[in-house]
């Protein structure tokens, strides 16, 4: 059986790219999105339906829902983007 260790993956084969999302989305460290606010996450635009406890990096755990999904999912507030016009909430 093969081990699932990441030590076997060469650094040269890993590629991480960053994108600059259009539409005024950006990260605001330390700011917790409010319930009902729309955020941008890996699943696309999602509505915050709950703000839960803290994660290991000190940010808050968000319960999110995407329109085309019935089941909510979870993300750290440090891993989502907010719209620029919503930074003064």
Secondary structure, DSSP 8 states (H G I E B T S, - for coil): -----GGGS-GGG--------SSSEE--TT----TT-EEEETTEEEEEEEEEEE-TTS-EEEEEE-TT-SS-EEEEGGG-BEEGGGTT-
